[in-house]
Amino acid sequence: GESVGLHLPTLSVQEGDNSIINCAYSNSASDYFIWYKQESGKGPQFIIDIRSNMDKRQGQRVTVLLNKTVKHLSLQIAATQPGDSAVYFCAEKASSYKLIFGSGTRLLVRP
Amino acid sequence: EAGVAQSPRYKIIEKRQSVAFWCNPISGHATLYWYQQILGQGPKLLIQFQNNGVVDDSQLPKDRFSAERLKGVDSTLKIQPAKLEDSAVYLCASSLRTRGETQYFGPGTRLLVL
């Protein structure tokens, strides 16, 4: 469904710790998922993607996990840095071309 | 490689006025998207072009919003007349092909309607 309100869920972590951002998606037919990072005043920036035939994919300092049974996606950031502070969106795509974005999670990194 | 370019970056208008936004996608990207992002929410697709044809405009308020991509490259999005609830960031994105491809976003145009 549509996200509402101005109050994004916020995750606060200590610099150097690992971060885990979670996302519940809505469509069991979705076959492609993306994580985007959006810094203040900027457009969303691609982080990592995963297809439904995989359950894990790793990038540089980031890992995406997909659990299709419970329609859950997570983004793990290793050794979180101040530059990781941003809003993170997951997006899903079903058999059509359209990307559906989640409501976002704000990550705050404490020095 | 140059990214998606958008202009203007900021615009303030009064309600019932008109406004236009411009987007230049990444070179070679056939698919172009316009999204509306209201504060605190994820982007919502308004319209998608494949080259110069419209693939999906089901979420575009066609009584006031229009968009074109005449030569299959640059695109403009227009609002006429604007309403207070149109205050948002308008994001342009492009992708190499239509399905399952990563979309790359521009910096957006922040619109405030007074």
Backbone of each chain as ProteinMPNN parsed JSONL, in Angstrom:
{"seq_chain_A": "GESVGLHLPTLSVQEGDNSIINCAYSNSASDYFIWYKQESGKGPQFIIDIRSNMDKRQGQRVTVLLNKTVKHLSLQIAATQPGDSAVYFCAEKASSYKLIFGSGTRLLVRP", "coords_chain_A": {"N_chain_A": [[0.831, -1.206, 0.0], [0.235, 2.384, -0.069], [2.657, 4.515, 1.343], [2.493, 6.692, 4.168], [2.596, 9.966, 5.664], [5.083, 12.015, 7.351], [6.963, 10.958, 8.97], [9.537, 9.09, 8.893], [10.584, 5.726, 9.515], [13.372, 5.329, 11.634], [16.746, 4.386, 11.843], [19.328, 4.25, 14.049], [22.762, 4.088, 14.282], [26.008, 3.241, 15.567], [29.024, 4.565, 14.353], [31.007, 2.38, 12.48], [29.738, 0.093, 13.314], [27.606, -2.633, 12.18], [24.831, -2.259, 9.956], [21.375, -3.001, 9.597], [18.783, -2.867, 7.442], [15.385, -3.169, 6.974], [12.741, -4.441, 4.858], [9.456, -4.928, 3.896], [7.819, -6.462, 1.279], [5.084, -6.299, -1.087], [3.988, -7.806, -3.178], [3.694, -11.062, -4.157], [4.387, -11.938, -6.634], [6.477, -10.423, -7.485], [9.631, -10.115, -9.025], [12.05, -8.923, -9.057], [14.251, -6.869, -7.289], [15.326, -3.856, -5.771], [17.643, -1.852, -3.985], [17.821, 1.495, -3.014], [19.67, 4.448, -2.225], [19.099, 7.559, -0.774], [20.273, 10.69, -0.457], [20.001, 13.843, 1.246], [18.425, 16.253, -0.719], [19.134, 15.096, -3.099], [18.777, 12.799, -5.902], [17.525, 9.38, -5.848], [20.002, 6.85, -5.418], [21.375, 4.058, -6.962], [22.07, 1.077, -5.182], [22.225, -1.804, -4.807], [21.003, -4.769, -6.384], [18.689, -7.568, -6.689], [17.566, -10.665, -7.973], [14.634, -12.767, -8.068], [15.343, -15.403, -8.112], [17.447, -15.741, -6.507], [18.764, -15.729, -3.135], [20.534, -14.239, -1.793], [22.842, -11.6, -2.173], [25.936, -10.054, -2.698], [27.7, -6.982, -2.361], [30.032, -4.284, -2.461], [30.723, -3.826, 0.768], [28.008, -4.053, 1.221], [25.126, -6.165, 1.576], [22.407, -7.91, 0.264], [19.537, -9.562, 1.319], [17.058, -11.899, 0.531], [13.93, -13.087, 1.351], [11.613, -14.973, 0.204], [9.521, -16.422, 1.177], [8.368, -15.092, 3.342], [8.086, -12.668, 2.207], [10.147, -10.663, 2.445], [12.791, -8.366, 2.561], [16.153, -7.463, 3.055], [18.745, -5.096, 3.79], [22.076, -5.123, 4.407], [24.639, -3.296, 5.832], [27.997, -3.175, 6.129], [30.348, -2.187, 8.618], [29.486, 0.569, 9.133], [29.56, 3.905, 7.911], [29.888, 7.515, 8.366], [29.151, 8.676, 5.923], [27.202, 7.005, 5.044], [24.83, 7.812, 6.03], [21.546, 8.473, 5.284], [18.396, 8.252, 3.486], [16.952, 5.141, 2.894], [15.558, 3.223, 0.36], [13.593, 0.432, -0.55], [12.672, -1.26, -3.546], [10.326, -2.909, -5.627], [9.664, -5.081, -8.41], [7.237, -6.432, -10.434], [5.861, -8.667, -12.905], [5.276, -6.79, -14.783], [6.777, -3.721, -15.954], [6.958, -1.835, -13.981], [8.42, -0.151, -11.245], [7.858, -0.383, -7.823], [8.042, 1.576, -5.066], [9.03, 1.327, -1.64], [8.357, 2.827, 1.608], [10.595, 3.87, 2.831], [13.517, 4.133, 4.957], [15.207, 5.928, 7.41], [18.621, 6.25, 7.908], [20.775, 6.945, 10.478], [24.017, 7.774, 11.346], [26.016, 7.648, 14.089], [28.773, 9.458, 15.256]], "CA_chain_A": [[0.0, 0.0, 0.0], [0.947, 3.641, -0.098], [3.205, 4.987, 2.612], [1.895, 7.956, 4.53], [3.192, 10.705, 6.766], [6.408, 12.58, 7.237], [7.835, 10.391, 9.979], [10.14, 7.866, 8.425], [11.283, 4.907, 10.507], [14.77, 5.741, 11.721], [17.712, 3.468, 12.438], [20.514, 4.977, 14.503], [23.841, 3.14, 14.561], [27.321, 3.796, 15.863], [30.002, 4.412, 13.281], [31.789, 1.158, 12.571], [28.851, -1.054, 13.512], [26.855, -3.077, 11.006], [23.439, -1.802, 9.903], [20.437, -3.853, 8.882], [17.557, -2.154, 7.106], [14.412, -4.175, 6.552], [11.676, -4.005, 3.956], [8.441, -5.925, 3.569], [7.216, -6.129, -0.001], [3.659, -6.618, -1.072], [3.511, -8.636, -4.285], [4.421, -12.326, -4.225], [4.825, -12.14, -8.015], [7.639, -9.577, -7.77], [10.775, -10.951, -9.379], [13.265, -8.114, -9.099], [14.235, -5.96, -6.143], [16.459, -2.92, -5.764], [17.829, -0.915, -2.877], [18.331, 2.813, -3.379], [20.071, 5.366, -1.16], [18.802, 8.939, -1.154], [20.79, 11.727, 0.428], [19.192, 15.041, 1.239], [18.57, 17.113, -1.877], [19.616, 14.347, -4.259], [17.935, 11.714, -6.367], [17.909, 8.048, -5.367], [21.213, 6.285, -6.007], [21.367, 2.591, -6.946], [23.046, 0.418, -4.309], [22.365, -3.212, -5.138], [19.747, -5.39, -6.774], [18.646, -9.016, -6.568], [16.438, -11.283, -8.655], [13.909, -13.667, -7.173], [15.935, -16.741, -8.122], [18.562, -15.707, -5.57], [18.359, -15.304, -1.796], [21.576, -13.392, -1.22], [23.782, -11.022, -3.13], [26.873, -9.184, -1.977], [28.442, -5.961, -3.078], [31.088, -3.735, -1.622], [30.208, -3.465, 2.108], [26.556, -4.254, 1.307], [24.564, -7.482, 1.267], [20.955, -7.943, 0.239], [18.961, -10.877, 1.58], [15.675, -11.999, 0.082], [13.164, -14.215, 1.876], [10.355, -14.938, -0.543], [8.468, -17.079, 1.959], [7.691, -14.08, 4.151], [8.122, -11.42, 1.43], [10.996, -9.768, 3.22], [14.061, -7.988, 1.948], [16.96, -6.671, 3.979], [20.015, -4.537, 3.322], [23.07, -5.085, 5.457], [25.792, -2.442, 5.535], [29.085, -3.504, 7.046], [31.227, -1.085, 9.056], [28.758, 1.774, 8.711], [30.334, 5.146, 7.934], [29.032, 8.709, 8.36], [28.631, 8.899, 4.573], [26.07, 6.116, 4.79], [23.622, 8.464, 6.531], [20.662, 8.776, 4.155], [17.158, 7.473, 3.488], [17.098, 3.954, 2.057], [14.305, 2.708, -0.181], [13.562, -0.771, -1.357], [11.703, -1.192, -4.63], [10.034, -4.212, -6.193], [9.096, -5.087, -9.747], [6.553, -7.674, -10.806], [6.052, -9.031, -14.31], [5.273, -5.552, -15.564], [8.026, -2.977, -15.884], [6.868, -0.739, -13.025], [9.04, -0.264, -9.935], [7.055, 0.128, -6.728], [8.94, 1.92, -3.977], [8.579, 1.326, -0.264], [8.251, 4.136, 2.244], [11.909, 4.366, 3.201], [14.063, 4.112, 6.318], [16.305, 6.88, 7.569], [19.774, 5.723, 8.647], [21.616, 7.963, 11.107], [25.262, 7.197, 11.838], [26.566, 8.435, 15.181], [30.248, 9.41, 15.217]], "C_chain_A": [[0.859, 1.246, 0.0], [1.48, 3.966, 1.278], [2.596, 6.353, 2.896], [2.762, 8.643, 5.567], [4.619, 11.12, 6.518], [7.407, 11.867, 8.128], [8.354, 9.045, 9.514], [10.658, 7.065, 9.602], [12.763, 5.268, 10.464], [15.583, 4.673, 12.425], [18.952, 4.269, 12.784], [21.586, 3.961, 14.882], [25.134, 3.895, 14.856], [28.235, 3.563, 14.66], [30.849, 3.161, 13.51], [30.952, -0.097, 12.803], [28.224, -1.464, 12.178], [25.41, -2.582, 11.103], [22.605, -2.82, 9.151], [19.145, -3.078, 8.69], [16.599, -3.157, 6.479], [13.325, -3.569, 5.682], [10.733, -5.177, 3.722], [7.824, -5.539, 2.235], [5.85, -6.777, -0.122], [3.236, -7.682, -2.079], [4.334, -9.924, -4.382], [4.912, -12.637, -5.632], [6.035, -11.281, -8.379], [8.875, -10.445, -7.989], [12.102, -10.19, -9.407], [13.159, -7.069, -8.015], [15.497, -5.102, -6.162], [16.469, -2.154, -4.449], [18.438, 0.373, -3.433], [18.677, 3.587, -2.11], [19.763, 6.781, -1.624], [19.298, 9.89, -0.088], [19.957, 12.989, 0.246], [19.477, 15.896, 0.006], [19.057, 16.417, -3.132], [18.598, 13.299, -4.69], [18.384, 10.388, -5.799], [19.109, 7.504, -6.14], [21.172, 4.767, -5.855], [22.452, 2.048, -6.018], [23.298, -1.003, -4.767], [21.002, -3.747, -5.535], [19.838, -6.906, -6.615], [17.418, -9.535, -7.311], [15.853, -12.365, -7.76], [14.468, -15.083, -7.184], [17.178, -16.829, -7.232], [18.016, -15.366, -4.189], [19.408, -14.418, -1.128], [22.452, -12.857, -2.338], [24.649, -10.027, -2.388], [27.505, -8.185, -2.912], [29.567, -5.481, -2.183], [30.473, -3.194, -0.33], [28.701, -3.662, 2.253], [26.183, -5.666, 0.906], [23.056, -7.347, 1.262], [20.523, -9.387, 0.436], [17.494, -10.854, 1.191], [15.043, -13.251, 0.652], [11.784, -14.167, 1.234], [9.203, -15.544, 0.247], [7.662, -16.06, 2.757], [7.704, -12.712, 3.47], [8.909, -10.339, 2.161], [12.344, -9.6, 2.539], [14.866, -7.226, 2.999], [18.249, -6.22, 3.308], [20.948, -4.477, 4.51], [24.246, -4.236, 4.989], [26.855, -2.746, 6.576], [29.899, -2.254, 7.383], [30.662, 0.258, 8.627], [29.589, 3.032, 8.923], [29.402, 6.351, 7.937], [28.423, 8.992, 6.983], [27.483, 7.986, 4.205], [24.76, 6.717, 5.286], [22.776, 8.945, 5.355], [19.322, 8.091, 4.416], [17.331, 6.331, 2.495], [15.717, 3.443, 1.665], [14.535, 1.347, -0.814], [12.501, -0.572, -2.431], [11.54, -2.59, -5.207], [9.443, -4.066, -7.583], [8.473, -6.444, -10.011], [6.723, -7.879, -12.305], [5.946, -7.831, -15.239], [6.593, -4.832, -15.321], [8.096, -2.064, -14.669], [7.571, -1.084, -11.716], [8.115, 0.351, -8.894], [7.976, 0.338, -5.534], [8.26, 1.77, -2.624], [8.661, 2.725, 0.326], [9.578, 4.667, 2.762], [12.237, 4.251, 4.68], [15.219, 5.089, 6.378], [17.404, 6.245, 8.416], [20.593, 6.898, 9.169], [22.841, 7.283, 11.69], [25.861, 8.132, 12.869], [28.087, 8.332, 15.161], [30.841, 8.827, 16.506]], "O_chain_A": [[2.085, 1.16, 0.063], [0.81, 3.713, 2.278], [2.229, 7.082, 1.974], [3.556, 8.005, 6.259], [5.277, 10.639, 5.595], [8.602, 12.15, 8.046], [7.719, 8.009, 9.705], [11.123, 7.64, 10.586], [13.333, 5.482, 9.394], [15.179, 4.129, 13.453], [19.558, 4.895, 11.914], [21.348, 3.078, 15.706], [25.315, 5.04, 14.44], [28.213, 2.5, 14.04], [31.343, 2.928, 14.613], [31.398, -1.211, 12.526], [28.303, -0.739, 11.186], [24.841, -2.499, 12.191], [23.069, -3.429, 8.187], [18.495, -2.681, 9.657], [16.965, -3.898, 5.567], [13.027, -2.376, 5.749], [11.166, -6.281, 3.391], [7.354, -4.413, 2.071], [5.502, -7.683, 0.636], [2.245, -8.382, -1.868], [5.533, -9.877, -4.658], [5.764, -13.508, -5.809], [6.563, -11.406, -9.484], [9.131, -11.386, -7.237], [13.145, -10.752, -9.742], [12.109, -6.452, -7.835], [16.582, -5.562, -6.52], [15.419, -1.852, -3.881], [19.405, 0.359, -4.194], [18.057, 3.402, -1.063], [20.122, 7.164, -2.737], [18.806, 9.895, 1.04], [19.296, 13.173, -0.776], [20.629, 16.223, -0.278], [19.362, 17.074, -4.127], [17.681, 12.956, -3.944], [19.51, 10.274, -5.314], [19.215, 7.677, -7.354], [20.962, 4.252, -4.757], [23.6, 2.492, -6.058], [24.429, -1.376, -5.077], [19.972, -3.248, -5.084], [20.923, -7.457, -6.431], [16.357, -8.913, -7.278], [16.495, -12.821, -6.815], [14.093, -15.891, -6.335], [17.868, -17.848, -7.205], [16.938, -14.784, -4.072], [19.19, -13.908, -0.029], [22.761, -13.551, -3.307], [24.167, -9.257, -1.557], [27.805, -8.475, -4.07], [29.998, -6.181, -1.267], [29.767, -2.186, -0.362], [28.17, -3.447, 3.342], [26.805, -6.282, 0.04], [22.485, -6.733, 2.163], [21.056, -10.307, -0.185], [16.777, -9.899, 1.488], [15.556, -14.354, 0.462], [10.906, -13.42, 1.665], [8.041, -15.214, 0.01], [6.437, -16.147, 2.841], [7.368, -11.706, 4.095], [8.4, -9.257, 2.451], [12.939, -10.546, 2.023], [14.305, -6.429, 3.751], [18.765, -6.866, 2.396], [20.634, -3.841, 5.516], [24.777, -4.432, 3.896], [26.623, -2.586, 7.774], [30.107, -1.383, 6.539], [31.283, 0.991, 7.857], [30.231, 3.208, 9.958], [28.24, 6.227, 7.55], [27.302, 9.493, 6.893], [26.854, 8.169, 3.163], [23.689, 6.186, 4.992], [23.239, 9.732, 4.53], [19.14, 7.433, 5.44], [17.805, 6.542, 1.379], [14.835, 3.257, 2.504], [15.523, 1.126, -1.514], [11.551, 0.189, -2.248], [12.498, -3.361, -5.269], [8.805, -3.062, -7.899], [9.114, -7.48, -9.829], [7.638, -7.317, -12.907], [6.466, -7.856, -16.355], [7.43, -5.307, -14.553], [9.171, -1.561, -14.343], [7.359, -2.155, -11.146], [7.643, 1.475, -9.063], [8.609, -0.601, -5.05], [7.07, 2.048, -2.479], [8.993, 3.686, -0.367], [9.659, 5.847, 3.105], [11.353, 4.268, 5.537], [16.099, 5.088, 5.517], [17.141, 5.757, 9.515], [21.048, 7.742, 8.396], [22.717, 6.32, 12.446], [26.18, 9.28, 12.56], [28.63, 7.233, 15.058], [32.061, 8.72, 16.63]]}, "seq_chain_B": "EAGVAQSPRYKIIEKRQSVAFWCNPISGHATLYWYQQILGQGPKLLIQFQNNGVVDDSQLPKDRFSAERLKGVDSTLKIQPAKLEDSAVYLCASSLRTRGETQYFGPGTRLLVL", "coords_chain_B": {"N_chain_B": [[30.886, 8.711, -17.417], [28.121, 10.752, -18.091], [25.464, 11.649, -15.875], [21.868, 11.542, -15.317], [20.354, 14.533, -16.227], [18.672, 17.337, -14.868], [16.512, 20.18, -14.939], [14.664, 23.108, -13.877], [16.491, 23.172, -10.717], [15.137, 24.032, -8.516], [11.888, 25.383, -7.918], [9.512, 27.863, -7.38], [6.172, 28.584, -7.298], [2.931, 30.171, -7.677], [-0.316, 28.915, -6.829], [-2.36, 27.741, -9.472], [-0.73, 28.716, -11.428], [1.532, 27.916, -14.185], [4.039, 25.415, -14.846], [7.147, 24.031, -15.96], [9.276, 21.233, -16.386], [12.501, 19.962, -17.158], [14.29, 17.212, -18.613], [17.216, 15.396, -19.28], [18.209, 12.347, -20.3], [20.507, 9.617, -19.517], [22.943, 9.071, -21.991], [21.976, 7.058, -24.685], [20.114, 5.617, -23.299], [17.042, 4.119, -23.587], [14.673, 4.207, -22.23], [12.658, 6.341, -20.296], [11.66, 7.884, -17.31], [9.285, 9.643, -15.319], [8.915, 10.643, -12.019], [7.023, 11.392, -9.083], [7.816, 12.65, -5.949], [6.668, 12.94, -2.885], [7.212, 14.658, 0.173], [8.773, 12.643, 2.555], [7.957, 10.26, 1.505], [8.246, 7.413, -0.752], [9.341, 7.498, -4.219], [6.825, 7.965, -6.747], [5.637, 6.597, -9.699], [4.907, 8.581, -12.488], [4.844, 8.737, -15.33], [6.007, 6.772, -18.074], [8.296, 6.51, -20.695], [9.146, 4.819, -23.681], [11.616, 5.134, -25.841], [10.199, 7.485, -27.902], [7.604, 6.943, -27.311], [4.708, 6.514, -25.199], [4.648, 4.344, -22.488], [3.418, 3.854, -20.067], [1.082, 5.774, -18.488], [-0.678, 5.779, -16.453], [-0.818, 6.777, -13.856], [-0.666, 9.463, -14.107], [-1.974, 12.638, -13.594], [-4.026, 13.611, -15.811], [-5.593, 15.79, -16.344], [-4.205, 18.004, -15.634], [-1.486, 17.567, -15.809], [1.092, 17.044, -18.187], [3.28, 15.393, -20.491], [6.099, 15.033, -22.627], [8.219, 13.497, -25.098], [9.643, 14.133, -27.56], [11.699, 13.59, -29.509], [12.715, 11.276, -28.626], [14.738, 11.563, -26.79], [15.459, 13.994, -24.868], [13.105, 15.119, -22.363], [10.07, 16.765, -21.349], [8.123, 17.772, -18.591], [5.017, 19.029, -17.722], [2.97, 21.12, -15.707], [-0.212, 22.345, -15.437], [-3.124, 23.882, -14.572], [-1.178, 24.548, -11.591], [-1.589, 22.973, -8.377], [-1.823, 23.232, -4.783], [-1.201, 20.749, -3.672], [0.581, 19.696, -5.442], [3.103, 20.253, -4.703], [6.242, 18.985, -4.386], [9.032, 16.768, -5.013], [10.184, 16.354, -8.261], [11.264, 13.74, -10.03], [13.425, 12.546, -12.518], [14.231, 9.638, -14.308], [16.282, 7.192, -15.977], [16.689, 4.259, -18.015], [18.434, 1.525, -19.548], [16.979, -0.379, -20.99], [13.571, -1.608, -20.988], [12.58, -3.629, -19.195], [13.281, -4.968, -16.038], [15.614, -3.563, -15.625], [18.137, -1.534, -14.182], [17.237, 1.595, -12.885], [18.363, 4.858, -13.274], [18.648, 7.797, -11.491], [18.009, 11.324, -11.771], [18.91, 14.496, -10.154], [16.564, 15.719, -9.419], [13.745, 18.04, -9.379], [12.761, 20.444, -7.185], [9.64, 21.417, -6.295], [7.646, 24.015, -5.132], [4.467, 24.974, -4.368], [2.613, 27.776, -3.8]], "CA_chain_B": [[29.556, 8.786, -18.064], [27.277, 11.761, -17.472], [24.233, 11.115, -15.329], [20.629, 12.174, -15.741], [20.344, 15.959, -15.922], [17.349, 17.941, -14.722], [16.447, 21.606, -14.605], [15.526, 23.725, -12.875], [16.62, 22.404, -9.485], [14.116, 24.523, -7.591], [10.904, 26.279, -8.523], [8.425, 28.3, -6.498], [5.111, 29.229, -8.076], [1.65, 30.282, -6.994], [-1.312, 27.987, -7.359], [-2.986, 28.068, -10.756], [0.283, 29.016, -12.443], [2.068, 26.778, -14.941], [5.468, 25.155, -14.638], [7.677, 22.96, -16.807], [10.541, 20.651, -15.955], [13.233, 19.367, -18.277], [15.144, 16.082, -18.264], [18.077, 14.794, -20.3], [18.608, 11.058, -19.729], [21.84, 9.105, -19.84], [23.05, 8.809, -23.421], [21.738, 5.676, -25.094], [19.027, 4.999, -22.537], [15.809, 4.211, -24.36], [13.498, 4.354, -21.371], [12.701, 7.525, -19.436], [10.588, 7.876, -16.312], [9.057, 10.78, -14.428], [8.36, 10.275, -10.733], [6.713, 12.428, -8.099], [8.17, 12.22, -4.603], [6.164, 13.808, -1.83], [8.091, 14.618, 1.338], [8.604, 11.531, 3.474], [7.46, 9.074, 0.807], [9.028, 6.934, -1.875], [8.916, 8.012, -5.521], [5.673, 7.363, -7.386], [5.755, 6.762, -11.143], [3.878, 9.364, -13.191], [4.789, 8.367, -16.737], [7.182, 6.088, -18.595], [8.469, 6.541, -22.145], [10.092, 3.944, -24.353], [11.949, 6.033, -26.945], [9.296, 8.633, -27.819], [6.25, 6.474, -27.071], [4.3, 6.351, -23.811], [4.413, 2.96, -22.082], [2.468, 3.863, -18.956], [0.771, 7.09, -17.899], [-1.889, 5.524, -15.676], [-0.808, 7.558, -12.621], [-0.492, 10.879, -14.445], [-3.243, 13.404, -13.562], [-3.979, 14.154, -17.169], [-6.301, 17.059, -16.455], [-3.292, 19.123, -15.365], [-0.109, 17.166, -16.098], [1.389, 16.517, -19.515], [4.7, 15.123, -20.694], [6.435, 14.637, -23.981], [9.593, 13.119, -25.387], [9.396, 14.174, -28.995], [12.76, 13.0, -30.331], [13.213, 10.079, -27.972], [15.891, 11.827, -25.922], [15.015, 14.873, -23.78], [11.686, 15.102, -22.044], [9.551, 17.827, -20.5], [6.91, 17.506, -17.807], [4.359, 20.311, -17.471], [1.808, 21.156, -14.827], [-1.001, 23.53, -15.757], [-2.585, 24.773, -13.547], [-0.647, 23.854, -10.414], [-2.329, 22.99, -7.123], [-0.954, 23.175, -3.605], [-0.765, 19.367, -3.426], [1.629, 19.319, -6.394], [4.405, 20.507, -4.078], [6.934, 17.696, -4.309], [10.221, 16.676, -5.862], [9.911, 15.628, -9.497], [12.478, 13.009, -10.38], [13.519, 11.897, -13.817], [15.135, 8.489, -14.3], [16.373, 6.51, -17.266], [17.259, 2.915, -18.003], [18.868, 1.116, -20.877], [15.833, -1.04, -21.618], [12.334, -1.447, -20.244], [12.251, -4.598, -18.162], [14.294, -5.505, -15.137], [16.859, -2.828, -15.727], [18.344, -0.523, -13.156], [16.886, 2.962, -13.227], [19.296, 5.857, -12.747], [17.869, 8.992, -11.221], [18.589, 12.653, -11.732], [18.849, 15.134, -8.831], [15.207, 16.14, -9.129], [13.327, 19.442, -9.295], [11.93, 20.64, -5.997], [8.58, 22.371, -6.594], [6.809, 24.511, -4.035], [3.306, 25.712, -4.852], [2.09, 28.609, -2.696]], "C_chain_B": [[28.708, 9.818, -17.334], [26.0, 11.108, -17.0], [23.028, 11.787, -15.933], [20.643, 13.635, -15.298], [18.908, 16.457, -15.842], [17.493, 19.428, -14.459], [15.004, 22.072, -14.649], [15.664, 22.828, -11.652], [15.547, 22.777, -8.481], [13.157, 25.442, -8.35], [9.835, 26.591, -7.494], [7.407, 29.025, -7.359], [3.878, 29.373, -7.201], [0.664, 29.31, -7.628], [-1.988, 28.606, -8.572], [-1.986, 28.544, -11.821], [0.734, 27.735, -13.13], [3.55, 26.638, -14.668], [5.889, 24.004, -15.548], [9.031, 22.52, -16.296], [11.178, 19.952, -17.155], [14.137, 18.249, -17.795], [15.943, 15.633, -19.485], [18.62, 13.479, -19.746], [20.052, 10.707, -20.07], [21.863, 8.715, -21.324], [22.854, 7.324, -23.73], [20.631, 4.971, -24.343], [17.705, 5.229, -23.261], [14.6, 4.554, -23.495], [13.688, 5.52, -20.407], [11.462, 7.533, -18.563], [10.51, 9.241, -15.638], [8.367, 10.256, -13.171], [8.01, 11.541, -9.942], [7.057, 11.877, -6.716], [7.713, 13.272, -3.61], [7.028, 13.597, -0.59], [7.754, 13.451, 2.26], [8.112, 10.248, 2.831], [8.441, 8.624, -0.264], [8.523, 7.525, -3.185], [7.722, 7.241, -6.076], [5.746, 7.641, -8.879], [4.587, 7.565, -11.693], [3.723, 8.874, -14.625], [6.107, 7.712, -17.126], [7.152, 6.14, -20.118], [9.444, 5.439, -22.571], [10.384, 4.639, -25.687], [10.983, 7.219, -26.892], [7.844, 8.223, -27.616], [5.966, 6.283, -25.592], [3.999, 4.881, -23.526], [3.337, 2.898, -21.006], [2.287, 5.292, -18.48], [-0.458, 6.971, -17.005], [-1.959, 6.356, -14.39], [-0.636, 9.057, -12.875], [-1.846, 11.591, -14.401], [-3.391, 14.203, -14.85], [-4.765, 15.448, -17.339], [-5.358, 18.243, -16.248], [-1.839, 18.821, -15.726], [-0.009, 16.686, -17.548], [2.893, 16.308, -19.633], [4.918, 14.715, -22.138], [7.909, 14.305, -24.098], [9.68, 12.987, -26.904], [10.457, 13.459, -29.825], [13.385, 11.782, -29.668], [14.429, 10.291, -27.103], [15.41, 12.653, -24.726], [13.513, 14.746, -23.56], [11.328, 16.324, -21.226], [8.278, 17.343, -19.822], [6.308, 18.865, -17.462], [3.178, 20.124, -16.534], [1.074, 22.467, -15.106], [-2.481, 23.249, -15.543], [-2.118, 23.99, -12.32], [-1.584, 24.01, -9.222], [-1.344, 22.875, -5.963], [-0.378, 21.769, -3.406], [0.261, 18.879, -4.438], [3.025, 19.603, -5.847], [5.089, 19.179, -3.793], [8.265, 17.84, -5.04], [9.853, 15.832, -7.079], [11.231, 15.057, -10.002], [12.356, 12.426, -11.781], [14.527, 10.753, -13.681], [15.212, 7.914, -15.705], [16.975, 5.127, -17.077], [17.531, 2.495, -19.434], [17.712, 0.483, -21.658], [14.657, -0.969, -20.666], [12.229, -2.368, -19.046], [13.465, -5.004, -17.334], [15.614, -4.776, -15.18], [16.94, -1.767, -14.64], [17.979, 0.849, -13.682], [17.857, 3.908, -12.522], [18.572, 7.186, -12.669], [18.693, 10.261, -11.357], [18.426, 13.259, -10.34], [17.457, 15.611, -8.451], [15.004, 17.654, -9.2], [12.389, 19.566, -8.11], [10.926, 21.745, -6.298], [7.815, 22.731, -5.335], [5.703, 25.361, -4.638], [2.682, 26.446, -3.669], [0.655, 29.061, -2.955]], "O_chain_B": [[28.586, 9.775, -16.11], [25.502, 10.158, -17.605], [23.13, 12.507, -16.926], [20.911, 13.935, -14.135], [18.047, 16.062, -16.628], [18.459, 19.879, -13.844], [14.195, 21.5, -15.379], [14.989, 21.801, -11.577], [15.102, 21.943, -7.692], [13.54, 26.162, -9.271], [9.319, 25.697, -6.822], [7.746, 29.974, -8.066], [3.787, 28.779, -6.127], [0.789, 28.935, -8.793], [-2.158, 29.821, -8.671], [-2.357, 28.748, -12.977], [0.376, 26.629, -12.726], [4.231, 27.6, -14.31], [5.091, 23.121, -15.865], [9.831, 23.333, -15.833], [10.494, 19.429, -18.034], [14.69, 18.322, -16.698], [15.402, 15.509, -20.584], [19.418, 13.496, -18.808], [20.722, 11.419, -20.818], [20.921, 8.109, -21.835], [23.481, 6.457, -23.121], [20.245, 3.858, -24.698], [17.302, 6.364, -23.514], [13.623, 5.126, -23.98], [14.739, 5.665, -19.784], [10.36, 7.228, -19.018], [11.524, 9.904, -15.416], [7.377, 9.529, -13.242], [8.616, 12.599, -10.113], [6.641, 10.776, -6.357], [8.295, 14.352, -3.51], [7.513, 12.493, -0.338], [6.612, 13.288, 2.69], [7.873, 9.257, 3.521], [9.353, 9.362, -0.637], [7.39, 8.003, -3.25], [7.616, 6.027, -5.902], [5.901, 8.792, -9.288], [3.426, 7.272, -11.406], [2.609, 8.625, -15.085], [7.169, 8.04, -16.596], [6.133, 5.857, -20.748], [10.437, 5.173, -21.894], [9.515, 4.724, -26.554], [10.964, 7.914, -25.875], [6.944, 9.055, -27.732], [6.859, 5.935, -24.819], [3.203, 4.251, -24.223], [2.468, 2.027, -21.018], [3.26, 5.947, -18.106], [-1.193, 7.941, -16.819], [-3.053, 6.613, -13.888], [-0.478, 9.829, -11.929], [-2.773, 11.186, -15.103], [-2.926, 15.339, -14.947], [-4.626, 16.131, -18.353], [-5.677, 19.364, -16.644], [-1.05, 19.744, -15.927], [-0.904, 16.015, -18.061], [3.678, 16.971, -18.955], [4.044, 14.134, -22.781], [8.735, 14.764, -23.309], [9.778, 11.888, -27.45], [10.104, 12.77, -30.782], [14.443, 11.309, -30.083], [15.09, 9.329, -26.711], [15.006, 12.101, -23.703], [12.763, 14.326, -24.441], [12.162, 16.863, -20.498], [7.476, 16.61, -20.401], [7.006, 19.75, -16.968], [2.485, 19.108, -16.568], [1.652, 23.551, -15.023], [-3.051, 22.439, -16.275], [-2.612, 22.895, -12.05], [-2.271, 25.02, -9.071], [-0.192, 22.477, -6.138], [0.781, 21.613, -3.021], [0.765, 17.763, -4.311], [4.021, 19.229, -6.467], [4.57, 18.351, -3.045], [8.577, 18.888, -5.605], [9.288, 14.745, -6.952], [12.165, 15.78, -10.348], [11.317, 11.888, -12.164], [15.552, 10.896, -13.014], [14.316, 8.123, -16.522], [17.678, 4.865, -16.101], [16.956, 3.02, -20.388], [17.503, 0.78, -22.834], [14.752, -0.319, -19.624], [11.823, -1.926, -17.971], [14.524, -5.337, -17.866], [16.641, -5.338, -14.798], [15.933, -1.185, -14.239], [18.363, 1.223, -14.79], [18.131, 3.768, -11.33], [17.966, 7.643, -13.637], [19.896, 10.278, -11.098], [17.871, 12.621, -9.446], [17.197, 15.882, -7.279], [15.95, 18.435, -9.097], [11.363, 18.89, -8.034], [11.317, 22.888, -6.531], [7.393, 21.86, -4.574], [5.966, 26.344, -5.33], [2.28, 25.837, -2.678], [0.07, 29.763, -2.131]]}, "name": "protein", "num_of_chains": 2, "seq": "GESVGLHLPTLSVQEGDNSIINCAYSNSASDYFIWYKQESGKGPQFIIDIRSNMDKRQGQRVTVLLNKTVKHLSLQIAATQPGDSAVYFCAEKASSYKLIFGSGTRLLVRPEAGVAQSPRYKIIEKRQSVAFWCNPISGHATLYWYQQILGQGPKLLIQFQNNGVVDDSQLPKDRFSAERLKGVDSTLKIQPAKLEDSAVYLCASSLRTRGETQYFGPGTRLLVL"}
